Amino acid sequence: MINKQVISRQTTVSNKVSCQGVGLHSGKQVVMNILPAAVGSGIVFKRIDITGTKSLVPARFDAVCETNLGTTIRNADGVTVSTIEHLMAALWGVGIDNALIELDGPEVPIMDGSSEPFVFMLECAGITNLAAPRRILRILKDVEIHDGDNHARISPNKEGDSGMLLNIEIDFNHTLIGRQRAEYDFRDATFKQSVSRARTFGFEHEVIALRSMGLALGGSLDNAVVVGKDSILNQEGLRYSDEFVRHKALDCVGDLFLAGARIDGIVTVTRPGHAINNMLLRALFADDSAYIIESEDAVAPMIPAARAANRAYA
């Protein structure tokens, strides 16, 4: 994990690292490369199956175009990258601020359905500290949204605290899940230890319906927890007794990293999902008085990731 003594500096991966896996919805094999990137470029995806600058898709909250069954981002030319949340969570958890993610298709590989394989890749790649201060998104006042039964709020840290605290509650009408609550203080505990191994999950009847619509073609018991009527269908069972809420926390971390900076504040979510996670960021950035972007020793304006990406990778 990143050295706390240098956490104020921006980082990137030290070396290129690659993997191959199946796309959750397409069912097709995807090759992914994670490469070093310049200061201030942020996380940028590059579709190497598409030529020119149209291939670049910055990982930003305002690029999110679809939140059903995962988070999908799209650039101004209509090029998309989907199912990015588990990788984004791993990048945040390991402490990577800048990286170029190459894909030879429209989907990040699902791997085992958690962030653990991506954390392993990033740790193998190593971390390089860059000659610029890390950008911190400090919350100045409460921002709260509701979407039906879903609720999300982001609040300032108490005086003297820094980093992100995540309070989360899920509630499913199923005896194997029900209501689960958790608090993850990422100011003390690491992402890797807390939630990185928690896998995505779905219900058996939903999986059947999705496949009938040509979706979830790459889904299997190797990359998702499947909940049957009375039992978990995976032979090995759950990795944690509360794996469901842990995975929802993992998703939140990945979606919130689309802010383009690391959050200094308290996030509280009830019945979270990709849609309300993105709605919270949009509501936050719509209110200039609710946040400030800080560097190590100064207030810094937010640099549009698309502009930085085109400069760095064109």
FIFIKE-876244 format. One record per residue: residue number from 1; residue in three letters; y, z, x of N, C-alpha, C in turn. Coordinates in steps of 0.05 Angstrom, whole numbers. Example, Ala and Ser with C-alpha at 12.3 -4.5 7.8 and 13.67 -1.06 7.14 Angstrom:
BEGIN
(node 1,'ALA',(-114,156,264),(-90,156,246),(-66,156,264));
(node 2,'SER',(-45,142,257),(-21,143,273),(1,157,258));
This chain:
BEGIN
(node 1,'MET',(-24,0,17),(0,0,0),(25,0,18));
(node 2,'ILE',(48,-7,5),(72,-9,21),(81,18,32));
(node 3,'ASN',(91,18,56),(100,42,70),(125,52,57));
(node 4,'LYS',(125,78,48),(148,89,34),(172,90,52));
(node 5,'GLN',(169,90,78),(192,91,96),(208,65,96));
(node 6,'VAL',(196,43,88),(210,18,88),(212,6,60));
(node 7,'ILE',(209,23,40),(209,13,12),(236,2,4));
(node 8,'SER',(258,8,18),(284,-1,11),(289,-30,20));
(node 9,'ARG',(271,-42,35),(274,-69,45),(258,-88,27));
(node 10,'GLN',(268,-113,24),(252,-133,10),(227,-140,27));
(node 11,'THR',(207,-150,13),(182,-157,26),(172,-184,18));
(node 12,'THR',(153,-194,33),(137,-217,25),(109,-213,37));
(node 13,'VAL',(91,-231,31),(64,-230,44),(67,-240,72));
(node 14,'SER',(50,-229,90),(51,-237,118),(36,-264,123));
(node 15,'ASN',(16,-269,108),(-1,-292,112),(-9,-305,85));
(node 16,'LYS',(-15,-330,86),(-26,-344,63),(-53,-332,56));
(node 17,'VAL',(-58,-329,30),(-84,-320,20),(-91,-336,-5));
(node 18,'SER',(-117,-342,-8),(-125,-360,-29),(-149,-349,-45));
(node 19,'CYS',(-152,-359,-69),(-176,-353,-85),(-181,-376,-104));
(node 20,'GLN',(-204,-375,-116),(-212,-394,-137),(-225,-379,-159));
(node 21,'GLY',(-218,-386,-184),(-230,-373,-207),(-226,-389,-232));
(node 22,'VAL',(-237,-380,-254),(-236,-394,-279),(-211,-387,-294));
(node 23,'GLY',(-199,-406,-308),(-177,-400,-326),(-188,-389,-352));
(node 24,'LEU',(-176,-367,-362),(-186,-354,-386),(-188,-372,-410));
(node 25,'HIS',(-167,-388,-414),(-167,-404,-439),(-178,-432,-435));
(node 26,'SER',(-173,-444,-412),(-182,-471,-407),(-211,-472,-400));
(node 27,'GLY',(-221,-451,-387),(-249,-451,-377),(-252,-468,-352));
(node 28,'LYS',(-230,-478,-341),(-232,-495,-317),(-227,-479,-292));
(node 29,'GLN',(-238,-488,-270),(-234,-475,-244),(-205,-479,-234));
(node 30,'VAL',(-193,-459,-224),(-166,-460,-214),(-165,-449,-185));
(node 31,'VAL',(-151,-464,-167),(-147,-454,-140),(-119,-443,-139));
(node 32,'MET',(-116,-419,-127),(-90,-406,-125),(-85,-398,-96));
(node 33,'ASN',(-61,-404,-86),(-52,-396,-60),(-28,-378,-63));
(node 34,'ILE',(-27,-356,-48),(-3,-339,-47),(9,-341,-19));
(node 35,'LEU',(34,-350,-17),(47,-355,9),(72,-339,12));
(node 36,'PRO',(80,-335,38),(105,-321,43),(129,-336,31));
(node 37,'ALA',(150,-321,25),(175,-333,14),(199,-319,26));
(node 38,'ALA',(221,-333,23),(246,-323,36),(259,-301,20));
(node 39,'VAL',(277,-287,33),(293,-265,21),(307,-276,-4));
(node 40,'GLY',(306,-260,-26),(320,-267,-50),(309,-288,-67));
(node 41,'SER',(285,-300,-60),(274,-321,-76),(258,-311,-99));
(node 42,'GLY',(249,-286,-98),(233,-274,-120),(205,-285,-120));
(node 43,'ILE',(192,-283,-143),(166,-293,-147),(169,-320,-161));
(node 44,'VAL',(158,-341,-149),(160,-368,-159),(132,-381,-159));
(node 45,'PHE',(125,-393,-182),(100,-408,-184),(106,-437,-178));
(node 46,'LYS',(86,-450,-166),(88,-479,-160),(63,-493,-169));
(node 47,'ARG',(66,-511,-188),(43,-527,-198),(39,-550,-178));
(node 48,'ILE',(19,-547,-160),(15,-568,-140),(1,-593,-152));
(node 49,'ASP',(-6,-592,-178),(-16,-615,-191),(7,-632,-203));
(node 50,'ILE',(31,-622,-199),(55,-636,-208),(74,-641,-184));
(node 51,'THR',(85,-665,-182),(101,-671,-159),(131,-664,-163));
(node 52,'GLY',(145,-660,-141),(174,-656,-142),(182,-628,-150));
(node 53,'THR',(208,-624,-153),(219,-598,-160),(212,-589,-188));
(node 54,'LYS',(202,-607,-205),(193,-600,-232),(169,-581,-231));
(node 55,'SER',(156,-580,-208),(132,-563,-205),(139,-533,-203));
(node 56,'LEU',(164,-526,-197),(172,-498,-193),(177,-484,-219));
(node 57,'VAL',(165,-460,-222),(169,-445,-247),(175,-416,-238));
(node 58,'PRO',(200,-408,-238),(207,-380,-231),(196,-360,-250));
(node 59,'ALA',(186,-338,-240),(175,-316,-256),(198,-299,-266));
(node 60,'ARG',(210,-306,-289),(232,-292,-300),(228,-286,-329));
(node 61,'PHE',(240,-264,-339),(237,-257,-367),(249,-278,-385));
(node 62,'ASP',(270,-292,-377),(282,-312,-394),(268,-339,-392));
(node 63,'ALA',(246,-341,-376),(229,-364,-375),(205,-361,-393));
(node 64,'VAL',(201,-338,-405),(177,-333,-421),(179,-350,-447));
(node 65,'CYS',(159,-365,-452),(159,-383,-476),(137,-377,-495));
(node 66,'GLU',(117,-361,-487),(94,-355,-504),(83,-328,-497));
(node 67,'THR',(77,-312,-517),(67,-285,-512),(41,-280,-528));
(node 68,'ASN',(30,-300,-540),(5,-297,-554),(-18,-301,-535));
(node 69,'LEU',(-35,-280,-533),(-59,-281,-515),(-52,-281,-486));
(node 70,'GLY',(-28,-273,-479),(-20,-272,-451),(9,-280,-448));
(node 71,'THR',(20,-278,-424),(48,-285,-420),(49,-312,-406));
(node 72,'THR',(64,-331,-418),(68,-358,-407),(97,-362,-401));
(node 73,'ILE',(103,-374,-378),(130,-381,-370),(133,-411,-369));
(node 74,'ARG',(157,-420,-372),(163,-449,-372),(189,-455,-358));
(node 75,'ASN',(191,-476,-343),(216,-483,-330),(231,-503,-348));
(node 76,'ALA',(255,-512,-339),(272,-529,-354),(260,-556,-360));
(node 77,'ASP',(240,-564,-344),(227,-590,-348),(202,-588,-365));
(node 78,'GLY',(197,-564,-376),(174,-561,-394),(148,-555,-381));
(node 79,'VAL',(148,-550,-355),(123,-544,-340),(117,-514,-343));
(node 80,'THR',(93,-508,-350),(85,-480,-356),(64,-469,-337));
(node 81,'VAL',(64,-442,-336),(43,-427,-322),(36,-404,-341));
(node 82,'SER',(10,-401,-346),(2,-380,-366),(-15,-359,-353));
(node 83,'THR',(-18,-337,-368),(-34,-314,-361),(-26,-303,-333));
(node 84,'ILE',(0,-297,-331),(11,-289,-305),(12,-259,-302));
(node 85,'GLU',(8,-243,-323),(15,-215,-323),(-2,-198,-304));
(node 86,'HIS',(-27,-204,-300),(-44,-188,-282),(-36,-192,-253));
(node 87,'LEU',(-29,-217,-246),(-20,-222,-219),(8,-210,-215));
(node 88,'MET',(26,-212,-234),(52,-200,-232),(50,-170,-228));
(node 89,'ALA',(32,-157,-242),(28,-129,-240),(19,-122,-211));
(node 90,'ALA',(0,-138,-200),(-10,-132,-173),(13,-136,-153));
(node 91,'LEU',(29,-156,-156),(52,-160,-138),(70,-136,-138));
(node 92,'TRP',(76,-126,-162),(93,-102,-165),(79,-78,-152));
(node 93,'GLY',(54,-75,-158),(39,-52,-148),(36,-50,-118));
(node 94,'VAL',(33,-73,-105),(30,-73,-76),(58,-72,-63));
(node 95,'GLY',(79,-81,-77),(106,-79,-67),(116,-106,-56));
(node 96,'ILE',(107,-128,-68),(116,-154,-59),(140,-163,-76));
(node 97,'ASP',(163,-169,-63),(187,-178,-77),(189,-209,-79));
(node 98,'ASN',(179,-222,-58),(183,-251,-55),(156,-264,-48));
(node 99,'ALA',(148,-284,-64),(124,-299,-58),(124,-325,-73));
(node 100,'LEU',(111,-345,-60),(106,-371,-73),(77,-372,-81));
(node 101,'ILE',(72,-377,-107),(45,-377,-118),(38,-406,-125));
(node 102,'GLU',(21,-418,-110),(12,-446,-115),(-12,-446,-133));
(node 103,'LEU',(-12,-464,-153),(-35,-467,-171),(-40,-497,-175));
(node 104,'ASP',(-65,-504,-177),(-72,-532,-182),(-78,-537,-211));
(node 105,'GLY',(-67,-520,-228),(-70,-523,-257),(-50,-505,-271));
(node 106,'PRO',(-51,-504,-298),(-31,-489,-313),(-36,-460,-318));
(node 107,'GLU',(-57,-449,-306),(-65,-422,-312),(-72,-406,-287));
(node 108,'VAL',(-64,-381,-286),(-73,-363,-264),(-102,-356,-269));
(node 109,'PRO',(-119,-356,-249),(-147,-349,-254),(-150,-320,-264));
(node 110,'ILE',(-168,-316,-282),(-171,-290,-295),(-186,-270,-277));
(node 111,'MET',(-202,-280,-258),(-217,-263,-240),(-235,-244,-256));
(node 112,'ASP',(-233,-217,-252),(-250,-199,-267),(-235,-187,-292));
(node 113,'GLY',(-212,-198,-298),(-197,-188,-321),(-178,-165,-315));
(node 114,'SER',(-177,-157,-290),(-159,-135,-282),(-140,-145,-260));
(node 115,'SER',(-125,-127,-247),(-108,-134,-224),(-122,-129,-198));
(node 116,'GLU',(-145,-116,-198),(-157,-107,-173),(-162,-130,-153));
(node 117,'PRO',(-173,-153,-162),(-178,-174,-142),(-152,-184,-130));
(node 118,'PHE',(-130,-185,-145),(-104,-193,-134),(-93,-172,-115));
(node 119,'VAL',(-96,-147,-121),(-88,-126,-103),(-103,-129,-76));
(node 120,'PHE',(-129,-134,-77),(-145,-137,-53),(-134,-161,-37));
(node 121,'MET',(-129,-183,-50),(-119,-207,-37),(-93,-201,-22));
(node 122,'LEU',(-74,-188,-36),(-48,-182,-25),(-50,-163,-2));
(node 123,'GLU',(-67,-143,-4),(-71,-125,19),(-83,-139,43));
(node 124,'CYS',(-101,-158,38),(-112,-174,60),(-90,-192,73));
(node 125,'ALA',(-72,-202,56),(-51,-219,67),(-31,-204,84));
(node 126,'GLY',(-28,-178,78),(-9,-162,93),(19,-164,81));
(node 127,'ILE',(36,-145,89),(63,-144,79),(83,-146,102));
(node 128,'THR',(103,-164,99),(124,-167,119),(150,-157,107));
(node 129,'ASN',(164,-140,121),(190,-130,113),(212,-149,121));
(node 130,'LEU',(229,-156,102),(250,-176,107),(277,-162,112));
(node 131,'ALA',(295,-178,124),(321,-167,132),(342,-167,110));
(node 132,'ALA',(334,-154,87),(353,-152,65),(344,-129,48));
(node 133,'PRO',(362,-115,35),(355,-92,18),(341,-101,-8));
(node 134,'ARG',(322,-84,-16),(308,-89,-41),(328,-86,-65));
(node 135,'ARG',(324,-102,-85),(340,-101,-109),(328,-82,-130));
(node 136,'ILE',(344,-64,-140),(334,-44,-159),(350,-47,-185));
(node 137,'LEU',(335,-48,-207),(347,-49,-234),(350,-21,-244));
(node 138,'ARG',(374,-9,-242),(378,18,-251),(388,19,-279));
(node 139,'ILE',(374,34,-296),(380,35,-324),(402,56,-328));
(node 140,'LEU',(424,49,-343),(447,66,-347),(447,79,-375));
(node 141,'LYS',(434,67,-394),(434,78,-421),(409,68,-436));
(node 142,'ASP',(403,82,-458),(379,74,-474),(383,47,-487));
(node 143,'VAL',(361,31,-486),(359,7,-501),(333,8,-516));
(node 144,'GLU',(334,4,-542),(310,8,-559),(307,-15,-578));
(node 145,'ILE',(282,-23,-582),(276,-45,-602),(251,-38,-618));
(node 146,'HIS',(250,-50,-642),(227,-47,-660),(218,-75,-668));
(node 147,'ASP',(192,-78,-671),(181,-103,-681),(157,-96,-698));
(node 148,'GLY',(163,-91,-724),(142,-81,-742),(134,-53,-733));
(node 149,'ASP',(108,-48,-728),(99,-22,-719),(101,-19,-688));
(node 150,'ASN',(110,-40,-675),(113,-38,-646),(140,-28,-638));
(node 151,'HIS',(141,-12,-618),(167,1,-610),(168,2,-580));
(node 152,'ALA',(192,-3,-569),(196,-1,-540),(224,10,-535));
(node 153,'ARG',(226,26,-514),(252,37,-506),(252,39,-475));
(node 154,'ILE',(275,34,-464),(280,38,-435),(304,57,-432));
(node 155,'SER',(301,77,-415),(321,98,-413),(327,104,-384));
(node 156,'PRO',(350,116,-378),(356,124,-351),(338,146,-341));
(node 157,'ASN',(333,147,-315),(319,169,-303),(337,194,-305));
(node 158,'LYS',(324,217,-303),(339,242,-301),(352,243,-273));
(node 159,'GLU',(374,257,-272),(389,259,-247),(370,269,-224));
(node 160,'GLY',(371,255,-202),(354,263,-180),(327,248,-178));
(node 161,'ASP',(319,235,-201),(294,220,-201),(300,190,-196));
(node 162,'SER',(280,176,-186),(282,147,-182),(255,135,-185));
(node 163,'GLY',(254,109,-191),(229,95,-195),(223,92,-225));
(node 164,'MET',(199,84,-231),(192,78,-259),(171,98,-270));
(node 165,'LEU',(177,109,-293),(158,125,-309),(151,110,-334));
(node 166,'LEU',(125,107,-339),(116,92,-363),(101,111,-382));
(node 167,'ASN',(111,114,-406),(98,128,-427),(87,107,-447));
(node 168,'ILE',(62,109,-454),(49,88,-470),(30,99,-490));
(node 169,'GLU',(30,87,-514),(11,95,-535),(1,70,-548));
(node 170,'ILE',(-26,68,-551),(-38,47,-566),(-53,58,-590));
(node 171,'ASP',(-57,41,-610),(-70,50,-635),(-84,26,-647));
(node 172,'PHE',(-111,27,-645),(-128,5,-656),(-146,17,-678));
(node 173,'ASN',(-149,2,-699),(-166,10,-721),(-195,4,-714));
(node 174,'HIS',(-205,18,-694),(-233,15,-685),(-242,42,-673));
(node 175,'THR',(-265,51,-681),(-274,78,-673),(-278,80,-643));
(node 176,'LEU',(-282,58,-628),(-286,59,-599),(-259,60,-584));
(node 177,'ILE',(-237,56,-598),(-211,56,-585),(-193,77,-598));
(node 178,'GLY',(-185,72,-623),(-168,90,-637),(-141,93,-624));
(node 179,'ARG',(-130,117,-624),(-104,122,-612),(-107,135,-585));
(node 180,'GLN',(-94,123,-565),(-95,133,-538),(-67,134,-527));
(node 181,'ARG',(-60,157,-514),(-34,160,-502),(-38,166,-472));
(node 182,'ALA',(-18,157,-456),(-19,163,-427),(10,162,-416));
(node 183,'GLU',(13,175,-394),(38,174,-379),(31,167,-350));
(node 184,'TYR',(45,147,-339),(40,138,-312),(67,141,-297));
(node 185,'ASP',(68,161,-279),(92,165,-263),(88,150,-237));
(node 186,'PHE',(98,126,-236),(95,109,-212),(113,118,-190));
(node 187,'ARG',(129,139,-195),(145,151,-174),(128,168,-156));
(node 188,'ASP',(105,177,-166),(87,194,-151),(59,181,-147));
(node 189,'ALA',(47,171,-168),(21,159,-167),(23,129,-162));
(node 190,'THR',(4,117,-149),(5,88,-143),(-7,72,-166));
(node 191,'PHE',(2,48,-169),(-9,29,-188),(-38,24,-183));
(node 192,'LYS',(-45,21,-157),(-73,16,-150),(-92,38,-160));
(node 193,'GLN',(-84,62,-156),(-101,85,-164),(-102,88,-194));
(node 194,'SER',(-79,83,-207),(-76,90,-236),(-89,69,-255));
(node 195,'VAL',(-82,44,-251),(-89,25,-272),(-99,-2,-262));
(node 196,'SER',(-99,-8,-236),(-105,-35,-227),(-133,-45,-234));
(node 197,'ARG',(-152,-27,-237),(-180,-35,-243),(-186,-39,-273));
(node 198,'ALA',(-166,-32,-290),(-171,-34,-319),(-171,-63,-328));
(node 199,'ARG',(-192,-70,-343),(-196,-98,-351),(-184,-104,-378));
(node 200,'THR',(-177,-130,-382),(-169,-139,-408),(-192,-136,-428));
(node 201,'PHE',(-185,-134,-453),(-207,-129,-473),(-201,-145,-498));
(node 202,'GLY',(-222,-149,-513),(-220,-163,-539),(-243,-155,-557));
(node 203,'PHE',(-241,-163,-582),(-262,-156,-601),(-280,-180,-606));
(node 204,'GLU',(-306,-174,-610),(-326,-195,-612),(-319,-216,-633));
(node 205,'HIS',(-310,-207,-656),(-303,-226,-677),(-279,-243,-670));
(node 206,'GLU',(-261,-232,-655),(-237,-248,-646),(-245,-269,-625));
(node 207,'VAL',(-263,-261,-607),(-272,-280,-587),(-285,-304,-600));
(node 208,'ILE',(-302,-300,-620),(-315,-322,-634),(-294,-340,-647));
(node 209,'ALA',(-274,-327,-660),(-253,-343,-673),(-237,-359,-653));
(node 210,'LEU',(-230,-347,-630),(-214,-361,-610),(-229,-385,-599));
(node 211,'ARG',(-254,-382,-594),(-270,-404,-583),(-272,-427,-603));
(node 212,'SER',(-273,-421,-628),(-274,-441,-649),(-248,-458,-650));
(node 213,'MET',(-226,-446,-639),(-200,-460,-637),(-196,-472,-610));
(node 214,'GLY',(-216,-471,-592),(-214,-483,-566),(-199,-465,-546));
(node 215,'LEU',(-198,-439,-552),(-185,-419,-534),(-206,-400,-523));
(node 216,'ALA',(-198,-386,-502),(-215,-366,-489),(-241,-378,-479));
(node 217,'LEU',(-240,-404,-471),(-264,-418,-463),(-275,-407,-436));
(node 218,'GLY',(-258,-394,-421),(-267,-382,-396),(-273,-353,-398));
(node 219,'GLY',(-270,-342,-421),(-275,-313,-425),(-305,-307,-425));
(node 220,'SER',(-312,-284,-413),(-340,-276,-412),(-341,-246,-407));
(node 221,'LEU',(-365,-235,-407),(-368,-207,-401),(-363,-201,-372));
(node 222,'ASP',(-360,-222,-356),(-353,-218,-328),(-323,-214,-323));
(node 223,'ASN',(-307,-221,-343),(-278,-219,-340),(-263,-206,-363));
(node 224,'ALA',(-277,-193,-381),(-264,-179,-403),(-283,-158,-414));
(node 225,'VAL',(-272,-137,-424),(-287,-117,-440),(-288,-128,-469));
(node 226,'VAL',(-312,-132,-479),(-315,-142,-507),(-326,-119,-524));
(node 227,'VAL',(-310,-113,-545),(-316,-91,-563),(-331,-102,-588));
(node 228,'GLY',(-356,-93,-591),(-371,-101,-615),(-365,-82,-638));
(node 229,'LYS',(-379,-85,-659),(-375,-68,-683),(-380,-39,-677));
(node 230,'ASP',(-401,-33,-661),(-409,-5,-656),(-412,1,-626));
(node 231,'SER',(-407,-18,-609),(-412,-12,-581),(-396,-31,-563));
(node 232,'ILE',(-394,-24,-537),(-383,-41,-517),(-405,-60,-508));
(node 233,'LEU',(-400,-86,-509),(-421,-105,-504),(-427,-109,-474));
(node 234,'ASN',(-409,-101,-457),(-413,-103,-428),(-435,-83,-419));
(node 235,'GLN',(-454,-93,-405),(-477,-76,-397),(-469,-52,-381));
(node 236,'GLU',(-448,-55,-364),(-440,-33,-347),(-421,-14,-362));
(node 237,'GLY',(-413,-20,-386),(-395,-3,-401),(-367,-4,-391));
(node 238,'LEU',(-352,18,-395),(-324,19,-387),(-321,30,-358));
(node 239,'ARG',(-300,22,-345),(-294,33,-319),(-280,60,-321));
(node 240,'TYR',(-265,64,-342),(-253,90,-348),(-257,96,-378));
(node 241,'SER',(-258,121,-385),(-260,127,-414),(-236,118,-430));
(node 242,'ASP',(-213,115,-416),(-189,105,-429),(-180,79,-417));
(node 243,'GLU',(-200,61,-412),(-193,36,-399),(-174,19,-416));
(node 244,'PHE',(-176,22,-442),(-159,6,-460),(-129,11,-456));
(node 245,'VAL',(-121,37,-456),(-93,43,-453),(-84,37,-424));
(node 246,'ARG',(-103,41,-405),(-96,34,-377),(-90,4,-374));
(node 247,'HIS',(-106,-12,-388),(-100,-41,-385),(-74,-49,-398));
(node 248,'LYS',(-68,-37,-421),(-42,-42,-434),(-19,-34,-416));
(node 249,'ALA',(-23,-12,-401),(-2,-4,-382),(0,-25,-359));
(node 250,'LEU',(-22,-35,-350),(-22,-56,-330),(-7,-80,-339));
(node 251,'ASP',(-12,-89,-364),(2,-111,-376),(33,-106,-377));
(node 252,'CYS',(40,-81,-384),(69,-74,-386),(81,-77,-358));
(node 253,'VAL',(68,-67,-338),(79,-69,-310),(84,-98,-303));
(node 254,'GLY',(64,-115,-308),(67,-143,-301),(89,-157,-316));
(node 255,'ASP',(91,-152,-342),(112,-164,-359),(139,-154,-351));
(node 256,'LEU',(142,-128,-344),(168,-117,-337),(177,-126,-309));
(node 257,'PHE',(159,-135,-292),(167,-145,-266),(181,-172,-268));
(node 258,'LEU',(180,-184,-292),(195,-208,-297),(225,-203,-299));
(node 259,'ALA',(233,-178,-297),(261,-171,-295),(274,-182,-269));
(node 260,'GLY',(258,-188,-249),(268,-199,-224),(277,-177,-205));
(node 261,'ALA',(272,-152,-212),(279,-129,-195),(261,-106,-204));
(node 262,'ARG',(259,-86,-187),(242,-63,-193),(258,-43,-210));
(node 263,'ILE',(247,-34,-233),(260,-18,-252),(262,11,-242));
(node 264,'ASP',(286,23,-244),(291,51,-240),(298,63,-267));
(node 265,'GLY',(278,73,-280),(282,84,-307),(256,92,-320));
(node 266,'ILE',(259,100,-346),(236,109,-361),(230,89,-384));
(node 267,'VAL',(206,79,-385),(198,60,-405),(178,74,-424));
(node 268,'THR',(184,72,-450),(166,84,-470),(158,62,-490));
(node 269,'VAL',(132,57,-493),(123,36,-511),(101,47,-530));
(node 270,'THR',(103,38,-555),(83,45,-575),(71,19,-586));
(node 271,'ARG',(45,17,-586),(32,-8,-593),(43,-32,-578));
(node 272,'PRO',(42,-31,-551),(55,-52,-535),(40,-78,-536));
(node 273,'GLY',(54,-99,-530),(42,-125,-528),(61,-142,-511));
(node 274,'HIS',(52,-166,-504),(69,-183,-487),(95,-190,-501));
(node 275,'ALA',(95,-193,-527),(119,-201,-542),(140,-179,-540));
(node 276,'ILE',(133,-155,-547),(153,-133,-547),(162,-126,-518));
(node 277,'ASN',(144,-129,-499),(151,-124,-471),(174,-143,-463));
(node 278,'ASN',(171,-168,-471),(192,-188,-465),(217,-183,-481));
(node 279,'MET',(214,-176,-506),(237,-170,-523),(254,-147,-512));
(node 280,'LEU',(240,-127,-500),(255,-105,-488),(272,-114,-465));
(node 281,'LEU',(262,-131,-447),(278,-141,-425),(301,-159,-435));
(node 282,'ARG',(296,-175,-455),(318,-192,-466),(340,-174,-478));
(node 283,'ALA',(332,-153,-492),(352,-135,-504),(367,-120,-482));
(node 284,'LEU',(354,-112,-461),(367,-98,-439),(387,-116,-426));
(node 285,'PHE',(380,-141,-418),(398,-158,-404),(420,-170,-422));
(node 286,'ALA',(417,-167,-448),(438,-175,-466),(461,-156,-467));
(node 287,'ASP',(457,-132,-456),(477,-111,-456),(485,-104,-428));
(node 288,'ASP',(507,-115,-418),(516,-111,-391),(521,-82,-384));
(node 289,'SER',(526,-66,-404),(532,-38,-398),(507,-20,-396));
(node 290,'ALA',(484,-33,-400),(459,-17,-400),(445,-16,-373));
(node 291,'TYR',(454,-31,-354),(440,-32,-328),(459,-40,-306));
(node 292,'ILE',(450,-37,-282),(464,-47,-258),(442,-55,-238));
(node 293,'ILE',(447,-76,-224),(429,-85,-202),(440,-74,-176));
(node 294,'GLU',(424,-57,-163),(433,-44,-138),(416,-53,-115));
(node 295,'SER',(429,-54,-92),(414,-58,-67),(413,-31,-53));
(node 296,'GLU',(405,-31,-28),(402,-6,-13),(429,9,-11));
(node 297,'ASP',(451,-6,-7),(476,7,-2),(500,-5,-17));
(node 298,'ALA',(494,-22,-37),(515,-35,-52),(505,-45,-79));
(node 299,'VAL',(524,-49,-97),(517,-62,-122),(516,-92,-118));
(node 300,'ALA',(495,-105,-126),(492,-133,-121),(489,-149,-148));
(node 301,'PRO',(501,-172,-150),(497,-188,-174),(469,-199,-175));
(node 302,'MET',(458,-205,-198),(432,-217,-200),(433,-247,-193));
(node 303,'ILE',(416,-255,-175),(416,-283,-166),(395,-297,-183));
(node 304,'PRO',(403,-318,-198),(383,-333,-214),(360,-342,-197));
(node 305,'ALA',(336,-335,-206),(312,-341,-190),(308,-371,-187));
(node 306,'ALA',(315,-386,-208),(311,-415,-207),(328,-428,-185));
(node 307,'ARG',(353,-419,-182),(370,-430,-161),(359,-422,-133));
(node 308,'ALA',(351,-397,-130),(340,-388,-104),(315,-403,-98));
(node 309,'ALA',(298,-407,-118),(272,-421,-114),(277,-450,-105));
(node 310,'ASN',(295,-464,-118),(300,-492,-111),(311,-494,-83));
(node 311,'ARG',(327,-474,-74),(338,-475,-48),(316,-469,-27));
(node 312,'ALA',(297,-451,-34),(277,-443,-14),(254,-463,-12));
(node 313,'TYR',(247,-476,-35),(222,-491,-35),(225,-521,-40));
(node 314,'ALA',(249,-530,-46),(252,-559,-53),(244,-576,-29));
